[in-house]
């Protein structure tokens, strides 16, 4: 992620310590999931778009850049597009990755940790690997 992306993120978000969790940042960016339903009618879920348009744009551009240049994010994108249950379309996958970038940046800024690619790939469930069972 480049200097322009980080500066755009900081300019739109401001002081990161005023947020308790990354869900609040997702809502600020307009990436919160809302359902269009009324009464007995249950509509489809989509992102709210209620939030800061420039922050959404910065995260979207970062997602495109990271999918093109970063192997871990490329693998995550490939997983979301080709998984057996509920495969995502390209734009849906980009939005999920933009939210993941938001969570990574939030964790780095609030906890003072460094970027760990193994942790990023840890949430992908691969069917050919055995899941360790708790005793």
JOSUL-V474558 format. One line per field, one symbol per residue. psi: psi as a letter, one per 40 degrees, with the letter a starting at -180 (. if undefined). burial: I if it has 9 or more other C-alpha atoms within 8 Angstrom, else O. Layout:
psi: ???
burial: ???
This chain:
psi: hidddddddddddbhdeehdidddddddeeeihihgihbehhaiiiidehahddddddddddddddddehdddddddddddeidhfiiidddddddddddddddddddddefiihhddddedehhhdeihhhhi.
burial: OOOOIIOIIIOIIOOIOOOOOIOIIIIIIIIIOOIOIOOOOIOOOOIIIIIIIOIIOIIIOIIIIIIOOOOIIIOIIOIIIOOOOOIIOOOOIIIOIIIOIIIIOIIIIOOOOOOOOOOOIOOOOOOOOOOOOOO
